[in-house]
Amino acid sequence: MKEQIERIFLAMIAPLKRRVLLMIGRGVLLAVDSSPDIQLTSLNLLADETKDKTELFQHFGFSSNPPPGSEVIFLSVGGNRDHGVIIASESRDHRIKSLLPGDSVLYNKNGKYIHIKGDDIEMLVDKIKIDNASHELITVLHEYFEAVRDGLNVTAIGPQPLDPGTITALQAVINKLETFKV
């Protein structure tokens, strides 16, 4: 009798058990559409299960577009596989490895990164663009180089004008600073 009750009970909860087991899964990204308000993805989950238009949730203040092949954690809201969301993504091929405890790094698929470690920040980038409507930093640098260009070179025999080559080099720096203004 006990075995019969146990079998009936297991048969009754079998659908619930399947839903719970399918609530959280791993998948592989196929593509990301980053243009809508929330990113939508296509991904493979189980061997023959492909999901389209799955929402990709990210932390506030941070957004990325994971490359195809990235692994994801898929969550079925309410156990319903038709309403799934991605709550995490990772790319084994691109992740910066061997970080020390407490380190943080922001990176992309091209190997560029900003690494916050201890009291230092290490960056590997090709160019830094600062978009500042009032151009404070650029203005200060610009004014400094203009003052140097227009100033006098103090020598042992007194103040002397800068040589033309130095003035040309400083003007080139000033011109380059102008390009940073948006």
Disulfide bonds with the S-S distance in Angstrom:
none
